[in-house]
Amino acid sequence: MRHMLQKTPRTKKYHPTDPAMKGKTLYILYQFDIGKDELMSDGPYLKKEEAYTHMQGFLKKGICAWVVMYNG
């Protein structure tokens, strides 16, 4: 219930380990394998198309996947 009282929305930030990626828009691919009950991530990707291509590969295999965009 405490989170309902919060007036400012929470924002999550991705802190890249590669200094060349700091300040850029990054795409992280998440996938959830129901059979293994496991959440995994892949990336970061600098190109949206590359992240979406990998996501579609997982979706074709029946694995739940989505892309999250982080603004640098």
C-alpha positions, -999 to 999 in steps of 0.1 A, spaced: 0 0 0 29 23 6 37 26 -31 2 39 -37 10 69 -15 40 79 -36 34 111 -56 64 110 -79 67 81 -104 96 58 -100 121 57 -129 146 30 -135 180 37 -150 204 14 -168 241 20 -160 262 6 -188 296 -8 -179 310 3 -213 319 40 -211 312 43 -249 275 35 -243 269 62 -216 245 89 -226 231 69 -255 197 53 -260 200 16 -253 177 -13 -258 177 -43 -234 160 -75 -245 142 -95 -218 129 -130 -222 109 -152 -198 111 -189 -204 79 -204 -188 92 -239 -190 123 -230 -170 105 -203 -149 135 -181 -157 139 -144 -166 169 -135 -187 182 -103 -203 204 -97 -234 221 -66 -246 224 -37 -244 218 -29 -281 225 4 -296 201 -2 -326 164 -8 -321 162 -30 -351 188 -54 -338 171 -57 -305 137 -63 -322 152 -89 -345 165 -109 -316 132 -105 -298 113 -119 -328 136 -149 -328 126 -157 -292 89 -151 -299 90 -175 -329 104 -202 -305 74 -195 -281 95 -177 -255 79 -145 -241 102 -116 -249 101 -78 -249 124 -48 -254 129 -20 -229 144 13 -241 166 33 -218 173 70 -227 208 80 -219 
